[in-house]
Amino acid sequence: MTKKKFKRQNSNRKTKDSWRKPRGHHSSMRKKRKGRRKMPTPGFGRENKGMHPSGYYEVLVRNEEDLKKIDPEKEAARISSRLGGKKTEKIKEKADEMKIKVLN
């Protein structure tokens, strides 16, 4: 599940793609007419909050025991930067066996 990208009104004419609220008096998008582009509403990001762009939730891993707590369908591992090379390699091998995605 990835984050939804909202397109700006008249994005085919504008050079910047960043979201801005439509403010035109006759704007069909502002009036939320059928068949027009969707606009973000309050609470939209709740289901995606804290999600990595890959579509997984990040879990910080400091040792091999932390890998057992991860659900491979929804979560991905981020290995702590404080670990050395040997321990990092062990964790990566174990993650491959358990079919867990490693983000770094």
N, C-alpha and C positions, 0 to 999 in steps of 0.2 A: 504494500500500500504506500504510494508516494504522495507527496504534497501536491495539491491542485494548484496549477498556475492560472491566475486570473488575467485575462487580456484586457487591455485598456480600450476605452471607446476610441474609435477612429485610429486604431493601432496600425492600420495599413497606410495611413497618411503621416503618422508621427514617427520620428526617428527613435525616440526613447521608448523602451518597453515597460518601464516601471509603472506600477499601478497608481492611478489617481481616480478619485471619485468623480463620476460624471455630474456636472452641475448645470447643464443647459436647461433652459425653460421648457423646450419641446423634446428633450432627450427621452427616447423610448427605453434606453437602458436604465436611466434613473427611475423611470416609472415602473420598471420591472415588467415590461410587456412580454407576452408569450413569444418565444422564438428569438429573443435577444440574449446577449451574453449574461452569464451569471455574475453577481457581485458578492464579495465576501460579507458575511453578516456576523454580529457579535457571537462569540462562542464557536466560531468555525474551526479554529486551530486546536480545540480541546482534544480531539481524538488523535491528532498528529503531534501533540506537544512532546518535545524531547526526542522526536524521531530523527534518525540520520537520513540524509537524502537517498540512501540506498533502499530505504523502506524498512529497516530494522531498528530496534531500540538498542542503544549502546549499554554494555555492561562492562565495568572496569574489572580486569582480571589481574590479580597479584600473584596467584599460585595455581597449581593444577586442580586444587580442590574447588576453586571458584568456577571452573568450567562445568562441574556437575550441576550447578544451579541454573544453567542457561537452557532456555527453550530454543532449539535450533530453528524453529519455524518463524519465531517472532523477534528473537534477540540475536545480536552479534557481539563478539568479544572485542574489547579494546585493551591491549596489553599495556600495563603500566610502564611509564618511561624510566622508572627507577630500577628496573630489573636489568641484570647483566645479559650477555649474549647467550651463555649456556642455558640459563633458565628460560629465556625467551624462545630458544629453539625447541626445548622440551615442550613448552606450552603450545607452540605452533603444531608440532607433530601430534600431540594429544588432541588438539582441536580438529585436525584433519581426520583422525580416526573417528571422532564423534560427529563429524560433518557439521562443524560449527564454523561460521564465517568469521574471519579475523579482519578487522577494519584497518589495522596499521601493521 
